[in-house]
Amino acid sequence: MPRTKLSNYLVFLILVSALLACKTTPSPSASPFDSPMSVQSPVATPQAALETTEIQPFQLDKPIPVGATQVTGRGPANVPIVLMDITLGGPVLAFSAIDSSGRFEFKLSEPLQARHRIGVTLADLTGTEWKREDFRSDDFHGDEAFNIPQVGFFFDTCMIRE
């Protein structure tokens, strides 16, 4: 092999090796959203709770009508969550935390618009005993879980219909 082809081949191998060494698989529950405005929730003991009770998936109460200013649902107790408008690329609509009974409520400052998909995802877990890794199981997924590239993973979503 001529010297320039050999050099190009070696550079190619080095680049491929470097890329393979850096390759990571994103967590399905990872979200690019880590708000400095965290929602404080009571401290939970997730590992003990997961071992002794059934896993509760994140679920929005559906259908959600056009013009709604409140969104409710259920999920694992004491988890801070955020509601986002997926249709518009992920702007935050509201913050909440799932209470100890497993229920949540988002109060919206503006009514929901028709033909927009909204979704619930994790908020900043700082100050809780939860970690993002605790939510990797598909058992946490609601009926319409959705992974949106460059926006995030939503445990449950809903299309707002007229």
N, C-alpha and C positions, 0 to 999 in steps of 0.2 A: 504494500500500500504506500503511495507517495506520502511524503512528510506532511503536506497541508491537509490531506484527507485524514490522516491519522490524528493530527492535532484537532481537527473539527470533530472527529469521532470521540476523542477523549473529552473534549469540552461538552459534547452532547451527553455522554455518560455521567459526567460530574453533575450537570444540571438536572438530569432525571433522578439521580440519586438524592440530590438535595431536595427536590420536590417531594419525592416519596418519603423522605425522613420528616418533612414538615407537614405531611398530610394529616388532617384531623377530621373526625366525623362530628358534626355538631349534634348536640343533644336535642331530641325532638321537643323537649320542653323549654329549651333555651329561647329567650326572647331578647331582641336588641334593646328592649326597654328596661332600663334599671333607673328608676326615678329617684332623684335626690329627695323628692317629696314622698317618703314612705308612709304607708298606712300602718299605724301601730295596732297590733292585735294581741290578744292574750297569748302567753307562751304555751305552746303545745309540746307534747312529747310524741313526735311523729312515729318513731320506730316502735315504741310500745303500743301506740294506737293502731299502727298498721298490722302488728302481730296479733292483737287481741280482737280487732273488729274488722268488719267487711270494708273494703275500700269504697269510698263514695266518689263516683265520677263528678266532674264539673258539669252542671246542666243548667242551661237557661230555661226559664219558664216560657214556653211557646204556645201559641203564636204571640208575637210582639207587634202591636198595631202601629200604624203610621201615627205620628204625633205623640207617642208615648214619652213621658218625662221621667219614667221610673222603669227599671229593668230588675227583675228578681230571678232567683234560682237557688241552687243548692250545690254543695261541694264538700270537700274535706274540711273539717272544723279548724278554725283559727288560722286560715291562710289569707294573706293580703293579696288582693287581685285588682286588675285594671280592666276596664271595658274600652275597646278601641273600635273605630270605624275602619273596617278593612277595605271598603270600597275606595276610600280616599287615601289609602296607603298607610294607615295606622295612626291617625291623630287620636289622642286620648279624649274619651268622652267623660269618664268618671273613675274615681278610685273607691274601693270598698274593702271590707275584710269579711270573710265568712265567719259567722258567729259560732259559739260552742255547740249549737244545735244543728249546725250544717247548713244554715240559710244565709243568703246575702241579698242586699238591695243596693242598686246604684241609683242615685238621684241625679238626673241630667239637667244641665242649665238651659239646653235647647231641645225642642221636640225632635224625635227621630224622623228622618225623611224616607219616603218610599224608595224602593229599589237600592237600598244600602244594606250591605252585610256588616253586622257587628259581631265582635268576638270577645271572649273572656280569656285572659292569660294571667300569668303570675306577675305580681308587682315585686317590689324590692323585698326580699325575705330577711334583710338585716334586722336583728332584734328578735327573730323567732328561732325556734329550734329546727325549722324546716330548711332543707337545701334543695336546689333545683333537681338534683339527682333523685330525690325522693319521689318525683313525679314522672319517672321514665316509663312506668308500666302503662300499657294500653288500657288498663282498667280505670284509669283516671279520665279517659276520653269520653266526651258526651256523644250524642247522636251525630253531630256535624263537626267533629274535630277537623281542623284545617291547618296545614302548614303553608304559609305564604312566603315564598322566597323574598329576602331582604326586608320583610316586615316582621315575621315571627311565627311562633306556633300558638294556635288558639285551641284550648281544650274543648270549647263548644262555640258554635256560631249560629247566627240566625239571619235570614233574609227578611227585611222589613217589607211587608206587602200591603197593598191598598185593600 
